[in-house]
Amino acid sequence: MRVLFLGDLVGKPGYSATLQYARALRHELDLDALVVNAENAADGSGLTNRQFSRLLDAGVDAITMGDHIYREWELAKTLRKSDRIVKPANFPPDAPGRCWTTITTSAGETLAIVSLLGRVFMRPVDCPFQAIDRVLHELDGVTSHILVDLHAEATSDKQVIGRYLDGRVSAVLGTHTHVPTADACLFPGGTAFQCDVGMCGAYESIIGRDIARVTLTTRTNEPCHFYVATHDVRLCGALVETDSAGRATSIERFEKKIPTS
């Protein structure tokens, strides 16, 4: 199975580029599945119902979120009824959304998608280890192809969870920090790993936001809105290939620079 996972879609630049290129990427890369993290699609924070629908129409198979999942509260209805989007599995049980979902590829294979939130420098959440153990128990017998979006701040947090899951899932791919890391690798047990796959958005920025505005507030503490940046737009993620048993056989960093109009 060949799966492309795209990191955080940041505002209109990342969202629009994904809409524009999703189907072409499926063809060019011979993908079986395309999964994206869209928690920052709505002006840099959250996801609207319209954006959700348009991403699916454009060729995205499933969507993961993160700590901004409920920023656009209208999405709660979609989270409750749709099987194409998941919440972090270590959110409280009563929080809207599914802890995991599955998609069926055109070849008839089943891919499970799970989201986890880290705990170091992040909002208080339930234990990710207990949450993923519960999810994997529920997935026993469903499929061995399992992609985990690990939405976390600290690389150490991501690495320890990744190692904990080695041999139990196909891939543990990090999001949230928006900066691609150079540590894409295959763990000994057959799990593909990368601390952060990067963002889909403007790279002439501070993690997707206007440089001048972020610098002003950082230097002076003067509050101001952090506008989404618009220059040097790229789609970034990871391309993972697995064998019939769900073990990762390769992982490659993916990056596509979007031509300026």
Secondary structure as UniProt FT lines:
FT   STRAND          2..6
FT   HELIX           11..28
FT   TURN            29..30
FT   STRAND          33..37
FT   TURN            39..44
FT   HELIX           49..58
FT   STRAND          62..64
FT   TURN            67..70
FT   TURN            73..74
FT   HELIX           75..81
FT   STRAND          85..86
FT   TURN            89..90
FT   TURN            93..94
FT   STRAND          100..104
FT   TURN            106..107
FT   STRAND          110..117
FT   TURN            120..121
FT   HELIX           128..139
FT   TURN            140..142
FT   STRAND          146..151
FT   HELIX           155..164
FT   TURN            167..168
FT   STRAND          171..175
FT   STRAND          185..186
FT   TURN            188..189
FT   STRAND          192..194
FT   STRAND          200..202
FT   TURN            207..208
FT   HELIX           211..220
FT   STRAND          233..242
FT   TURN            244..245
FT   STRAND          248..257
//
